[in-house]
Amino acid sequence: MVGVTRIKIQETVAELEALIQQQSNPNRKERLQVLYSATHECWNTD
């Protein structure tokens, strides 16, 4: 089974937050929230 092992997100966390707030389509909003979660976790590695 093949899966995604890496993604490259060019937007900043702030840009993703703004996109989520502007998005009215529930499917697109959910996808942006997944990207936000992945990005937020990458930047907050304590």
C-alpha positions as a Markdown table, in Angstrom:
| # | Residue | x | y | z |
|---|---|---|---|---|
| 1 | Met | 0.0 | 0.0 | 0.0 |
| 2 | Val | 1.4 | 3.4 | -1.0 |
| 3 | Gly | 0.8 | 6.5 | 1.1 |
| 4 | Val | 1.9 | 10.0 | 1.5 |
| 5 | Thr | 5.1 | 10.2 | 3.5 |
| 6 | Arg | 5.9 | 13.9 | 3.1 |
| 7 | Ile | 4.2 | 17.1 | 2.1 |
| 8 | Lys | 5.7 | 20.6 | 1.6 |
| 9 | Ile | 3.5 | 23.4 | 2.8 |
| 10 | Gln | 4.6 | 26.8 | 1.5 |
| 11 | Glu | 2.1 | 28.9 | 3.5 |
| 12 | Thr | 2.9 | 30.1 | 7.0 |
| 13 | Val | 0.8 | 29.2 | 10.0 |
| 14 | Ala | -0.7 | 32.7 | 9.9 |
| 15 | Glu | -1.6 | 32.4 | 6.2 |
| 16 | Leu | -3.3 | 29.1 | 6.8 |
| 17 | Glu | -5.3 | 30.6 | 9.7 |
| 18 | Ala | -6.5 | 33.4 | 7.5 |
| 19 | Leu | -7.4 | 31.0 | 4.7 |
| 20 | Ile | -9.4 | 28.8 | 7.1 |
| 21 | Gln | -11.4 | 31.8 | 8.4 |
| 22 | Gln | -12.2 | 33.0 | 4.8 |
| 23 | Gln | -13.2 | 29.5 | 3.5 |
| 24 | Ser | -17.0 | 28.8 | 3.4 |
| 25 | Asn | -16.8 | 25.4 | 1.6 |
| 26 | Pro | -16.8 | 22.8 | 4.4 |
| 27 | Asn | -14.6 | 20.3 | 2.5 |
| 28 | Arg | -12.0 | 22.9 | 1.6 |
| 29 | Lys | -12.0 | 24.2 | 5.1 |
| 30 | Glu | -11.4 | 20.8 | 6.5 |
| 31 | Arg | -8.5 | 20.2 | 4.2 |
| 32 | Leu | -7.0 | 23.5 | 5.2 |
| 33 | Gln | -7.4 | 22.6 | 8.9 |
| 34 | Val | -5.5 | 19.4 | 8.3 |
| 35 | Leu | -2.7 | 21.3 | 6.7 |
| 36 | Tyr | -2.7 | 23.8 | 9.6 |
| 37 | Ser | -2.5 | 21.0 | 12.1 |
| 38 | Ala | 0.4 | 19.4 | 10.2 |
| 39 | Thr | 2.2 | 22.7 | 9.9 |
| 40 | His | 1.5 | 23.7 | 13.5 |
| 41 | Glu | 2.9 | 20.4 | 14.8 |
| 42 | Cys | 6.1 | 20.8 | 12.7 |
| 43 | Trp | 6.8 | 24.3 | 14.1 |
| 44 | Asn | 6.0 | 23.4 | 17.7 |
| 45 | Thr | 8.6 | 20.6 | 18.3 |
| 46 | Asp | 9.7 | 21.0 | 21.9 |
